[in-house]
């Protein structure tokens, strides 16, 4: 059949790849790979336990990292699927793949299930405990999605628990015994990121339509600023203690060289999070100064833990 000089079958063959390509791109957007950087926390336990550079440990840890990326993406896909009807009425969120119809609801549900199953399998290949932690993370994020998002301040504590699971997954993959200081720092850092995001959302209330997050009504800018100050100070002090403890274990004081980098990173985060219109958690992958500080921290910490450098004498504890 000819129409305008082009056969209908030929036209369909041209349209189909374009549509499929658009759907695949929509699925990738749903998975939010930019957020995978948060799962780098999986590497922290083996790194601070001085075992990350062992080939078999590195392999298991990277598999655990992949498992956490898969399960976190499953959570993002589920959230967009669940919020699709409400997103269609929002001027910006209506462009999301499921809300706009680029990805069908059936395809999104199937993708979330496949990602979840792949995450559990990958976790089991790393270590059975990692698979259990992956399942626990999925259950926690489901709780957050269907109930916790509107329960302040429990919503932020649920998010912090997710970060704690990431840290425990890395420790289980090695395996290493995670230090109580390390776990405390993980929770405090996650709380700072969570409350920082709420602070930014409150700041945006005067610049556009109010966010849909109902839990924001429980906060005020002054209270959140106080919380962020307390959390930042706690992290700075606890990390200094933790660094000294690591140095005592290794017989060197060089781990304290990472402490000014932590201090500078927190100051930079607090500075930029009060002036940007982007979510503070995106600063970890968009702010060049923060990225540079994280990179230098990783290099210095890796050198000290791998090479056991002795530039500074160990601190007595």
PEDA-V565536 format. One record per residue. RES is the residue in one letter. PHI is phi as a letter, one per 40 degrees, with the letter a starting at -180 (999 if undefined). OMEGA is omega in degrees with one decimal (NA if undefined). Layout:
BEGIN
[[RES:PHI:OMEGA] [RES:PHI:OMEGA]]
END
This chain:
BEGIN
[[X:999:-178.7] [X:b:175.2] [X:a:-176.9] [X:f:175.5] [X:g:-178.6] [X:b:-179.4] [X:c:-180.0] [X:c:178.2] [X:d:-179.9] [X:c:-179.7] [X:c:179.3] [X:c:179.0] [X:c:177.5] [X:c:-176.1] [X:c:-172.0] [X:c:178.0] [X:c:179.5] [X:c:-179.8] [X:c:179.0] [X:c:178.6] [X:c:179.4] [X:c:179.2] [X:c:178.8] [X:c:176.9] [X:c:177.1] [X:c:177.5] [X:c:178.5] [X:c:177.0] [X:c:178.5] [X:d:-177.2] [X:c:177.1] [X:f:-179.8] [X:c:177.1] [X:c:-178.6] [X:c:-178.8] [X:c:-179.5] [X:d:178.7] [X:c:-178.3] [X:c:173.9] [X:c:175.8] [X:d:177.0] [X:d:-178.1] [X:c:-170.4] [X:c:-178.4] [X:d:176.3] [X:c:179.2] [X:c:-178.5] [X:c:174.3] [X:c:177.2] [X:g:-179.6] [X:b:-174.2] [X:c:-173.4] [X:c:171.7] [X:c:-172.7] [X:d:-178.1] [X:c:177.7] [X:c:179.0] [X:c:179.3] [X:c:-179.8] [X:c:-179.4] [X:c:178.2] [X:c:175.7] [X:c:176.8] [X:c:176.1] [X:c:178.5] [X:c:179.3] [X:c:-179.9] [X:c:175.3] [X:c:-179.1] [X:c:-177.1] [X:c:177.1] [X:c:176.4] [X:c:176.2] [X:d:177.8] [X:c:178.4] [X:c:179.6] [X:c:179.8] [X:c:-180.0] [X:c:-179.8] [X:c:177.3] [X:c:-178.2] [X:c:-176.2] [X:c:-171.8] [X:d:-177.7] [X:c:179.1] [X:c:-178.9] [X:c:-178.2] [X:c:179.0] [X:c:-177.5] [X:c:-175.4] [X:c:179.4] [X:c:-175.5] [X:c:178.2] [X:c:178.8] [X:c:178.9] [X:c:-171.2] [X:d:-178.0] [X:c:-179.1] [X:c:-178.2] [X:c:179.6] [X:g:177.0] [X:c:175.5] [X:b:179.5] [X:c:179.2] [X:c:178.2] [X:c:179.1] [X:c:179.1] [X:c:179.4] [X:c:178.6] [X:c:179.6] [X:c:179.6] [X:c:-179.6] [X:c:179.5] [X:c:178.9] [X:c:179.9] [X:c:179.9] [X:c:178.2] [X:c:179.0] [X:c:179.5] [X:c:179.0] [X:c:178.7] [X:c:177.3] [X:c:179.7] [X:c:177.3] [X:c:175.8] [X:c:177.5] [X:a:179.6] [X:d:179.2] [X:c:178.2] [X:c:177.8] [X:c:178.1] [X:c:179.4] [X:c:175.8] [X:c:177.9] [X:c:178.4] [X:c:178.0] [X:c:179.4] [X:c:179.1] [X:c:179.8] [X:c:179.6] [X:c:174.3] [X:c:176.3] [X:d:179.7] [X:c:-175.6] [X:c:-173.4] [X:c:-176.5] [X:a:-167.3] [X:c:-174.5] [X:c:-178.2] [X:c:-174.8] [X:b:179.1] [X:c:-3.2] [X:c:-179.5] [X:c:-179.4] [X:d:-179.6] [X:c:178.8] [X:c:175.7] [X:c:177.2] [X:c:179.1] [X:c:177.6] [X:c:176.2] [X:c:176.2] [X:c:178.2] [X:c:177.8] [X:c:176.0] [X:d:-179.3] [X:c:179.7] [X:c:178.5] [X:c:177.8] [X:c:178.7] [X:c:179.7] [X:c:-179.9] [X:c:-173.1] [X:c:-11.1] [X:c:172.7] [X:b:175.1] [X:c:-177.9] [X:c:178.2] [X:c:174.6] [X:d:177.9] [X:c:-179.7] [X:c:-179.9] [X:c:178.2] [X:c:179.1] [X:c:178.2] [X:c:-179.0] [X:c:-178.9] [X:c:179.1] [X:c:178.9] [X:c:177.2] [X:c:178.8] [X:c:177.2] [X:c:-178.7] [X:c:179.8] [X:c:175.1] [X:c:177.1] [X:c:177.4] [X:c:179.7] [X:c:179.4] [X:c:179.6] [X:c:175.9] [X:c:179.7] [X:c:-178.3] [X:c:-178.3] [X:c:-178.8] [X:c:-175.9] [X:b:-178.3] [X:a:179.0] [X:c:-177.8] [X:c:176.6] [X:c:-178.0] [X:c:-175.6] [X:c:-175.9] [X:c:-177.3] [X:c:-178.6] [X:c:-178.6] [X:c:-179.7] [X:c:-174.4] [X:b:168.2] [X:b:179.3] [X:d:-178.0] [X:c:179.9] [X:c:-179.6] [X:c:176.9] [X:c:177.7] [X:c:178.4] [X:c:-179.7] [X:c:178.6] [X:c:179.4] [X:c:-179.0] [X:c:179.9] [X:c:179.1] [X:c:179.6] [X:c:179.9] [X:c:-178.4] [X:c:-178.7] [X:c:-177.2] [X:c:179.9] [X:c:176.4] [X:d:178.7] [X:c:-179.3] [X:c:-179.9] [X:c:177.5] [X:c:178.6] [X:c:177.1] [X:c:179.0] [X:c:178.1] [X:c:179.0] [X:c:-177.4] [X:c:-176.7] [X:g:179.1] [X:a:176.9] [X:c:-171.3] [X:c:-179.4] [X:c:179.3] [X:c:177.2] [X:c:177.9] [X:c:-175.6] [X:c:177.0] [X:c:178.3] [X:c:175.4] [X:c:178.5] [X:d:-179.6] [X:c:-180.0] [X:c:-179.9] [X:c:178.4] [X:c:179.8] [X:c:179.7] [X:c:-179.8] [X:c:179.9] [X:c:-174.1] [X:c:-177.2] [X:c:178.3] [X:c:-177.8] [X:b:-178.0] [X:c:174.3] [X:b:179.4] [X:c:177.0] [X:d:-176.6] [X:d:-179.8] [X:c:176.7] [X:c:178.2] [X:c:-178.3] [X:c:-179.1] [X:b:-176.6] [X:b:-178.0] [X:c:-174.5] [X:c:179.9] [X:c:178.1] [X:c:178.3] [X:c:179.1] [X:c:179.3] [X:c:178.3] [X:c:-179.8] [X:c:179.8] [X:c:177.0] [X:d:-179.0] [X:c:180.0] [X:c:-178.8] [X:c:179.8] [X:c:179.0] [X:c:179.5] [X:c:-178.9] [X:c:-175.7] [X:c:-179.6] [X:c:-173.1] [X:c:-178.3] [X:f:179.8] [X:c:-176.7] [X:b:176.8] [X:c:-178.5] [X:b:180.0] [X:c:179.5] [X:c:179.0] [X:c:173.3] [X:c:177.2] [X:b:NA]]
END
